[in-house]
């Protein structure tokens, strides 16, 4: 946390009459850019999601690669869409209210505008692919049509709320009812889709209900991580690099700290729920994990998650969470700048 008793260097508000110099970009080693680590993490979680989608898809009998691609991309786009909504509602707006000054508010507005641009791509693709996946489910398993129809209705409601939200003025300090509508409907739709996945494999009953809950936790945790990574890399950093000042740095740091707290819960949830899913498929024996291609796929996914944990621990230690000085750790502002 920021020590308010220490003087803070003002990066963006020079004294009256002083010459204004543009902020120098932070130099990084030419051989290895430390800020590559968050991008590596984004790639790893994408690869882990692809492995999981292929694994569960094959268990459903989806042996065609186009069907597997539809299944994976539907969850991938929805996860980025849902997770970025989580960031906007739970990280951005509370952080702006903690730092309600002009530069911070301007930075928050820039992030929301950039997020809306991403939504215009993510929302149509994610909803269309999810509806296609649910249509395939309904065709292959007619008994699941009510569940599939419910998920489609929730997705369309979420899409309508997102589209209506684009017409509203940007407001970084007040929570928007349309944002909440979109978030709740998308989360519910993902939960229903996860339930359909489980019902195809396990059928109804107590075991199916517990596995559906586990599957929902797995998908929501994955969404919180992937969507947060999207926001940090492709929204917070681009919007912050063009307006480097003290309030921007502090606001970005507040958001990142909230995300770190969530990730500490997300990682164990992804691993634990993923192991439960593997147990439901293979049982408690280790033999299938080392003797079958499906088992190797599970181990590959676990290896990617383990690598993510290493990256998550390493990023703060190296100050590699952001190329903007001070975002990863406000104490960096009081240290001599690296040349």
N, C-alpha and C positions, 0 to 999 in steps of 0.2 A: 504493500500500500504506500501511498505518497506521504512523505513526512512533511507536514505543513509547517514545521518549525524551521526548516532549512530554506534558504533563499533559492528560488527557482530561476534559472536563466530564461529570459524572455526571447524566444526564437522568432517571434513574428510581430512584435510591437516596438519598433525603435523609438528612441526619445525624439522629441520635437526638434527639428532642424538637423537631425543626424542623417548621414547618407545611408540609403537603403541598399544593402548588398544581398543578392540572391543567395539562398541557402546552398551550401556546398553538398553535393551528393555524397553519401557515405561510401567510402571505398571498401572494396572487398578483395580478397585474393583472386588473382586472375585465373589460377588453376582450378579453384573450386569456390563457387559462389554459395555461401552458407544458406542463402534464402532458397536454394534448391530443395532443402529438406522438406518444407511444407508441400511443395509440388510432388516430391517423391512420395510423401504420405498420401496425398490425394490419388496418385497412381496406384499405390498399394491397396487402398481401400476399394478402388474401382476394380482392380484385379480380383480381390477377395470376393466382391459381390458377383463378379462374372463366374467365378468358380462355384459359388453357392447356387446361383441360378441354373447353371448347367447340371449340377448334382441333383437338385430337387426336380428339375425338369426331366432328366433321364429317369428318375424314379417314377414320374407320372407317365412315362412312355412317350415323351416328346423327343423322338429320335431325330427329327428334322432340324437342321441348323437354323432355318428361318424362324421356326416356332420358338426355338431357344433364344434367338436374338430378340424376338418380340417380348418374350417373358423378361429377359434381363433388362432391356432398355426401358420397359414400362416401370419396373421398380427403380431403376437408376435415375430416370428423369423425375419421378415422383419424389424420390428421396431428396434430391437437390432442391426441389420446389418446396417440400414440407420443411426441411431443415433450415432453409433460408428464411422462411416465415417465422420459425422459432427464434432465429437470431434477431430479426427485426423487432419482434414483440418483446422478447425476454432479455435481450442484451443491449440493443441499440437504444430504444426509448428510455429505459431506466438509466442508462449511462448518460444520455443527454440531460435528463432531469437532475443528475448529480453534478453536471457541469453546464448549466444553462446560460452560457455566454455566447456572444454573436458568432465567433469563429467555430465553436463546437456545434452550434445549431446549423450553421452553413454546411459544415462537413457532414452532419447527419442527413441533411436534405439532399446533398449530392449522392450519398450512398443509397437513399431510397429511390432517387431518380434512376441510378444505375441498376438497382435491383428490379425496377419495373421493366427495364429493357431486357434483362435476363428472363423475367416472367413471360414476356411476349414470345420467347422461344420455348421455354421449359413447359409452360402450361399447356399449349396446344399439343405438343409432342407427347408429353407424359400422359395426358388424359386420353388422347386418341389411341396410344399404344396400350394403355391399361384396358380401355374398352374393347380393343381387339382381342387382348388376352382373355378377358371375361367372356367374350362371345365364343371363343374356342372352347373354354371350359363348359359353357352352357350346351354347346353342340355335342361335345364328347360325353357329358354327364347331365342329361336333361333334369335330373332331380335337384341339381344345384342352381337351376334358373332363378329361383327367388333370391338366393344369396347374390348371384351375379347381377341381377336387376337392382338390388339395393346398393351394391357398390357403384354401379353406373350412375344411379341417381345422386349419390353422395359426391361423386367426382364432378358431375355436371353442376351441382350446386356450388362446389368449391370454385370451379372455373368461372361461373357467373359472378361470384363474389370478387374474384381476382380482377376480372374485366371491369366491373363497376368501380373497383378501387382505383383504377388508372385515371378515372375522371375526377377524382377528388383532389383538392389541393394537398401538396406535401406538408405534412405536419409531423415533426419529430418528437413532440412532447406529449401528445394525447394519443391514447390507444384508440384505434379505429375499429368499429364494430364489424366492418367488412373484412378486415384482416383476421379477426377472431373467427368469423364465419368460415372463411377459407381454410384457416388452420384446423378447426374442429372437423370440418367435413372431410378434408384430406386425410387427417389422422384416422377418422372412422372408416374411410374407404380403404386405406391400407390395412386396417385391422380386419375388415371383412374379406379382403383379398387373401390375407394370410390364413383366415379361417377356411376359405375355400380350398387353399392349398392343402391344409391338413385333412379336411373332410375327404378329399380325393384319395389320400393315402391311408388314413386311419379310420374313416367313417365316424358316425356320431357316437355319443356315449361320454362317460366321464374321462376316459383317456384322451379322446378326441378334443374335449373341452379344455383340458389342461395343456395339451399340445398346441391348441389354437392360441391360448393365452401366451405360451412361450414363444410361438411364432410371431405374435404381435409385438411382444417386447423386443424380439430380435430385429424386426423391421423398423420399429420406431427408433431404437438405439442407432441402427445403421443410418437412418435418415438424419438424426440429430448430428451425427459426425460428418457425413458427406455434405449436407447442406451448410453446416458451419464452416467446413473447409472451403466450399465454394465462395461463401461470403468473404472470408478472410483473405483469400488469394485474389479473387477476381472482382471484388467490390470494395472492401475496406482499403486495400493497398493502392489500387489505381486512383481512387478518390482522394486518398490522403497524400500521395506523392506530389500532387499539383498544388497542395496548400499546406506545406510543412510549417507549422507554428506550434507554440506550446499547447494551446487548447486542442488542436487536432491530435497531438501525441497523447495527451492525457485521456481524451475520449476513446481513442483507439486502444489504449492500454486497459481502460475500464472494461471495454467489450471483450477483449482477449482474455482478461482474467475470469470473466463470467464463463466464457467458453471452456477454459481450462478446467474449471470446477465441474462442468457438465461432463467433459470427456473422461474425467476420473471415474465417473459412474458408467459412462457409455462403454468403455473398454471391457470391464468385467462382465457387463450385461451381454455384450456381443459374444464373448468367449463362452460364458456359462450357458446361454440359450442355444448357441451353436452346438455345444457338446450334447445338450439334451436332444437336439434334433438328430445328431449323429447316433446317439444311443437308440432313439426310436427307429432308426433305419437299420442299424447293424447289431444292436444289442451291446452287452458289456464286454464281449470278447475283443481282444486287440487283433486277432488274426485277420478279419476282413480289411482292417486298415492298412495292412502291409502286404496283402495278397491279391487285392482287387484294384482295378483302376478307379473305382468309386472311392475306395478307402484312401488311395493316394491323393485324390482330389481334396478330401477332407483335411489330410495332413498338410497339403499345399496351402489351403486356406488358413489353417492355424499358424503356419509359418509366416504368412503375410501379416496376420494380426500381431504376432510376436514382434515382427519388424516395425510395425506401427508403434508399438509400445516403446521400442528403442528410440524411434524418431521423436516421439512425444517427450521423452525424458531429455533427449539431446538438444532439442530446439532452444529451450530456455537457458541451458548451460552455455550454449554458444552464442546466444543472442540472435538466433536465426529465425525467429518467428515473423519478422518483418524487416524489409530493407530500410524502414524509417527509424532513425535513431531514437531510442527511448521507448518505443512501443512495446517491445518485448519485456523491458524492465526499465522503469522510470529512473532507477539509480544510474543507468548509463548516461543520463544527461549531466551527471556530476563528475564523470570520468573524462580524462583527456580523449579526444577523438582519435581513432586509429588512422594512421597514414599508410 
